[in-house]
Amino acid sequence: MSKVYLATVAAVVVTTSLASNILVVGTRGSVRPGLAGRIRAAMRRWLRRFKYVVDAWVAAMIASRHRQAVIYALHLLSDRELRDIGLDRGSISHLVQHPEQ
């Protein structure tokens, strides 16, 4: 829950910062011709990068929850069921964390 809370706080800070910058540019007007276009282009680039970071963070959280669910499901199996699929209790976490080995 604290990760979600941290993400919410970060989103509020970024949104407030962007909104205040847009309001300042809108009220003062552009200093030079073309400045507004450069600011919009820079803002689009920054928002695109921010989106990639957030997407990567969400994907990592989903992958982590999936690994936790797999570990939980395997721990619910009996020792005999684990032997049938070629595992033992000590190797469950290692195999889920490093499936290529």
N, C-alpha and C positions, 0 to 999 in steps of 0.2 A: 504494500500500500504506500510505503514511503517513496518508492520510485515514481509512482503515478503522481503523488503529491508534488514531488520535485519537478516533474515534467510540466505539471499545471502551473506552478509558480514561474518556471522558466518561460512558458508560453505567454503568460500574462505580462511579464517584464518585457519580452521582445515585442509583443503587440503594442504595449503602451509606448515604448520607445519609438517604434515605427510610426504610430499615429501622431505622436507629438512632433516628430520630424516633418511629417507630411503637412501638419497644420502650420508649422513655422514657414515652410517653403510656400505654402498656399497664401498665407497672409502677407508675407514680404514680397512675393513675386520673384521672378527669376532675375538674378543680377546681370547675367549676360545672356544673349540669345543662345538657345541650345542647351543651357544649363539644366533645364527641367528634363529634357530628353536624356541627358547623361545621367541624371539622378535616377530617372525611371529605369534605365538600362542597368545601372549599378544595383538598384533595389531588386530587379528581377534576378540578376545573377546571385545576389546574396540570399534571396528567398529560395532559389533553386538549390543552392548548396545546403541551406538549412533543412530543406525537405529531404535531401539525400541522407543527412545525418539522422533525422528523425526516423526515416524509413529503415535505416540500418539498425537503429536502436530498437525499434519495434520488432524487426525480424529476429534480432538476437534474443529479445525477451520471449518471443514465441518459441524459438528453438530451445531455450532453457526450460520453459514449461513442458515442452514435449519430452525432453530428456528426463525431467522429474517424473512425469507420468509413466514413462517406460520403466524407470527404476522401481517405482511404486508397484506397478503391475507385476514385475518379475519377483519382487519380494513377497508378493501374495502367494506365489506358487510354492508347492511343497518341494522338498529336496528331491524326491523321486521325479517329479515333473521337470525340475531343472536338469537333472541328469539325463532325462529323455531328450532334451534339446541340446545337450552338450555343455551345460553351464554348471557352475557351483556358486554358492552365495558370495564367496570372496571376489569373484570376477565380474559380478553384475555391474557395479559402478564403473569399473575400468573399461568394460566392453561398451557401455553406453557412451562414455566420454570419448573413447577412441575406437570407433567401429571398424576402422580400416586395418587394425592389427589383429 
